[in-house]
Amino acid sequence: MISEFIALIQGIHLIFSLLWWSTTFVVIFVIRPVNRTGNLSVVLPRIRKIILIASTISIVSGLILFWLLFDFGGHTLVITTKGILILTSGSLSLVVYYHILLGTRTRLSYSKSNIQKGIVLVKGMPYLMFGFLTITMISMVIVSSML
């Protein structure tokens, strides 16, 4: 019974993680470059809701999986290779999740140099966050093969 529940949670985690990654991929590499005129901006809030739902379910199911597979013990996080990999990739996914929750709001001071730095940072941020998400996906595949 427990193994069936774990398999169900693993399936949910896999599906929603892939949905999160693939939707983010489409937004960053397809919609953003095509949206130079702003015509697709009405679609982006809907896609953001999908990403929020998928990422929330992915993170919650990942936490449930961790607690089930490691017998509710946090001590295995820092003493095993699997645990360190899970801790690192989970932390990266939480950084991406936090960035999604913030949305596109940035705080810049009125100094011209700070505005220029902020613009460069804002332009590169989606690629950085997608890189974090990709590293998380790859490391979770590695962890799955270790189990």
C-alpha positions in Angstrom: 0.0 0.0 0.0 2.8 2.4 0.9 4.7 1.6 -2.3 1.6 2.3 -4.4 1.2 5.7 -2.6 4.8 6.5 -3.2 4.5 5.6 -6.9 1.4 7.8 -7.2 3.3 10.8 -5.6 6.3 10.1 -7.8 4.0 10.2 -10.9 2.4 13.4 -9.8 5.8 15.0 -9.0 7.2 13.9 -12.4 4.2 15.2 -14.4 4.0 18.6 -12.7 7.8 19.0 -12.7 7.8 18.4 -16.5 4.8 20.7 -16.9 6.7 23.4 -15.0 9.9 23.0 -17.0 8.3 22.8 -20.4 5.9 25.7 -19.8 8.8 27.8 -18.6 10.8 26.7 -21.7 8.0 27.8 -24.0 7.6 31.2 -22.3 11.3 32.0 -22.3 12.4 30.7 -25.7 9.2 31.0 -27.8 6.7 33.6 -26.4 9.1 36.2 -25.2 11.1 36.5 -28.4 7.9 36.6 -30.5 6.2 39.1 -28.2 8.1 42.2 -29.3 4.9 44.1 -30.1 3.2 43.1 -26.9 0.3 41.3 -28.5 0.9 38.1 -26.5 1.0 39.9 -23.2 -2.6 39.0 -22.5 -1.7 35.3 -22.5 1.3 35.6 -20.1 -0.8 36.1 -16.9 -2.7 32.9 -17.7 0.5 31.0 -18.4 1.9 32.4 -15.1 -1.1 30.9 -13.3 -0.3 27.5 -14.9 3.3 27.7 -13.9 2.3 28.7 -10.3 0.0 25.7 -10.0 2.5 23.3 -11.6 5.4 24.5 -9.5 3.4 24.5 -6.2 2.3 20.9 -6.8 5.8 19.9 -7.9 7.4 21.3 -4.8 4.8 19.9 -2.4 4.9 16.5 -3.9 8.7 16.6 -3.8 8.6 17.4 -0.1 6.2 14.5 0.5 8.4 12.2 -1.5 11.4 13.2 0.5 9.7 12.5 3.8 8.3 9.2 2.6 11.5 7.9 1.0 13.8 9.0 3.8 11.6 7.9 6.6 10.8 11.4 7.8 14.5 12.0 8.7 16.2 15.2 7.9 19.6 13.9 9.1 20.1 11.9 5.8 20.1 15.2 3.9 23.7 16.1 4.8 25.3 12.7 5.1 24.4 11.0 1.8 25.1 11.9 -1.8 21.4 11.6 -2.6 20.5 13.9 0.3 23.0 16.5 -0.7 21.8 16.4 -4.3 18.1 16.7 -3.2 19.0 19.6 -0.9 20.8 21.4 -3.6 18.3 20.9 -6.3 15.4 21.6 -4.0 17.0 24.9 -3.0 17.5 25.9 -6.6 13.8 25.1 -7.3 12.7 27.2 -4.3 14.8 30.1 -5.7 13.0 29.8 -9.0 9.6 29.4 -7.2 10.3 32.6 -5.2 11.1 34.4 -8.5 7.9 33.2 -10.0 5.9 34.4 -6.9 7.5 37.9 -7.2 6.6 38.1 -10.9 8.3 40.8 -12.9 8.4 43.5 -10.2 11.9 44.9 -9.6 13.0 47.7 -7.4 15.4 50.1 -8.9 16.7 53.4 -7.6 16.6 56.5 -9.8 20.3 56.5 -10.5 21.1 55.9 -14.2 23.8 53.4 -13.5 21.5 51.4 -11.2 18.8 51.4 -13.8 21.1 50.2 -16.5 22.4 47.4 -14.2 18.8 46.5 -13.3 17.8 46.3 -17.0 20.7 43.9 -17.7 19.8 41.9 -14.6 16.1 41.7 -15.6 17.0 40.6 -19.2 19.2 37.8 -18.0 17.1 36.7 -15.1 14.7 34.4 -16.9 17.6 32.5 -18.5 19.3 32.1 -15.1 16.1 30.8 -13.5 15.5 28.4 -16.4 19.1 27.2 -15.9 18.4 26.6 -12.2 15.3 24.7 -13.2 17.1 22.6 -15.7 19.9 21.8 -13.2 17.1 20.8 -10.8 15.5 18.5 -13.3 18.8 16.8 -14.3 19.8 16.3 -10.6 16.4 14.8 -9.8 16.8 12.3 -12.6 20.2 11.4 -11.2 18.6 11.0 -7.7 15.8 8.8 -9.1 18.4 6.5 -10.7 20.1 6.2 -7.3 17.0 5.0 -5.5 
